[in-house]
Amino acid sequence: QVQLVESGGRLVQAGGSLRLSCAASGRTFSRCAMGWFRQVPGKEREFVGGISWSGGSTGYADSVKGRFTISRDNAKNTVYLQMNSLKPEDTAVYYCAARDGGSYYYTRVYDYNYWGQGTQVTVSS
């Protein structure tokens, strides 16, 4: 079992940066592939970035590639999402997700077993 708590979301101006954190509890975090998703009202939850359990494989949605970076610190049971050059269309609730096992990264909602409660990111123009 893994519990996830996101933090770091806030209001930021376009062009600015934010770093989201996801703190995990549970003994199996280091064996979990992790992902970040986002959702706006009325739309489906969409993949943002993913990372394998070792951190050796990462992947991103085309909309954030080159601007966002996912990383993890298994010693701290934490995964991060560094977001640079933010745009108003990045406004959403951002969710952290964990998958039991995973030597790669995963892009689909149903690939993941555990979810955090979300953190709001608002980018003003």
C-alpha positions in Angstrom: 0.0 0.0 0.0 1.3 3.5 -0.9 -0.2 6.8 0.3 0.6 9.9 -1.7 0.5 13.6 -0.7 1.2 16.3 -3.3 2.3 19.8 -2.5 3.7 22.9 -4.1 0.8 24.1 -6.2 -0.1 27.8 -6.2 -0.8 30.8 -8.4 2.0 31.8 -10.7 2.5 34.1 -13.6 3.0 32.9 -17.1 6.6 32.2 -17.8 7.3 31.4 -14.2 8.4 28.1 -12.5 7.0 25.8 -9.9 8.2 22.5 -8.3 5.6 20.1 -7.2 6.4 17.4 -4.7 4.8 14.1 -4.0 5.6 12.5 -0.7 4.9 8.8 -0.5 4.5 6.5 2.5 4.8 2.8 2.4 7.6 0.4 2.1 7.3 -0.2 -1.6 7.8 3.3 -3.0 11.3 2.5 -4.4 9.7 -0.4 -6.4 7.0 1.9 -7.9 6.9 3.6 -11.2 5.5 7.1 -10.7 3.6 9.5 -12.7 2.1 13.0 -12.8 -1.3 13.7 -14.3 -3.4 16.8 -14.5 -7.1 17.5 -14.9 -9.3 20.5 -15.6 -13.1 20.5 -15.0 -15.0 18.8 -17.7 -12.0 17.1 -19.2 -10.3 13.7 -18.7 -7.3 13.3 -16.5 -4.2 13.5 -18.8 -0.7 12.2 -18.5 2.0 14.8 -17.9 5.2 12.8 -17.0 6.3 9.4 -15.8 9.4 7.8 -14.3 10.5 4.3 -13.7 11.2 2.9 -10.3 15.0 3.4 -10.8 14.6 6.9 -12.4 16.4 5.5 -15.5 13.4 6.0 -17.8 11.3 9.1 -18.1 8.6 10.3 -20.5 6.5 13.3 -21.1 3.4 14.5 -22.8 4.2 16.5 -26.0 2.6 19.6 -24.5 5.2 19.8 -21.7 8.2 18.3 -23.2 11.2 20.5 -22.8 9.5 22.5 -20.1 8.8 20.0 -17.3 11.1 17.5 -15.7 10.1 14.6 -13.5 12.6 13.2 -10.9 12.6 11.1 -7.8 14.6 10.6 -4.6 14.0 7.1 -3.4 15.8 7.8 -0.1 13.3 10.5 0.6 10.3 8.7 -0.8 9.5 11.7 -3.0 8.9 12.4 -6.6 9.1 15.9 -8.1 7.8 17.7 -11.1 9.8 20.8 -12.0 7.7 23.0 -14.2 9.3 25.9 -16.2 8.0 28.4 -18.7 4.5 27.9 -17.4 1.6 28.8 -19.6 -2.0 29.5 -18.8 -3.0 26.2 -20.4 -1.0 24.4 -17.7 -3.6 25.5 -15.2 -5.1 22.3 -13.7 -5.2 20.1 -10.6 -2.0 18.0 -10.7 -2.1 14.5 -9.4 0.7 12.1 -8.4 0.2 8.4 -9.1 2.1 5.2 -8.2 2.2 1.9 -9.9 3.3 -1.3 -8.1 6.4 -2.3 -10.0 7.5 -0.9 -13.2 10.8 -0.9 -15.0 9.5 1.7 -17.4 7.3 4.7 -17.3 3.5 4.5 -17.9 1.2 7.0 -19.5 -2.4 5.7 -18.9 -4.5 6.4 -15.9 -5.4 2.7 -15.5 -1.7 1.8 -15.3 -1.6 3.2 -11.8 -2.7 1.7 -8.5 -2.5 4.7 -6.1 -3.4 8.4 -6.4 -2.9 11.5 -4.3 -5.5 14.1 -3.6 -4.2 16.6 -6.1 -2.7 20.1 -5.9 -4.0 23.2 -7.8 -1.7 25.0 -10.2 -3.0 28.2 -11.6 -1.0 30.1 -14.2 -2.1 33.7 -14.9 -1.6 35.5 -18.2 
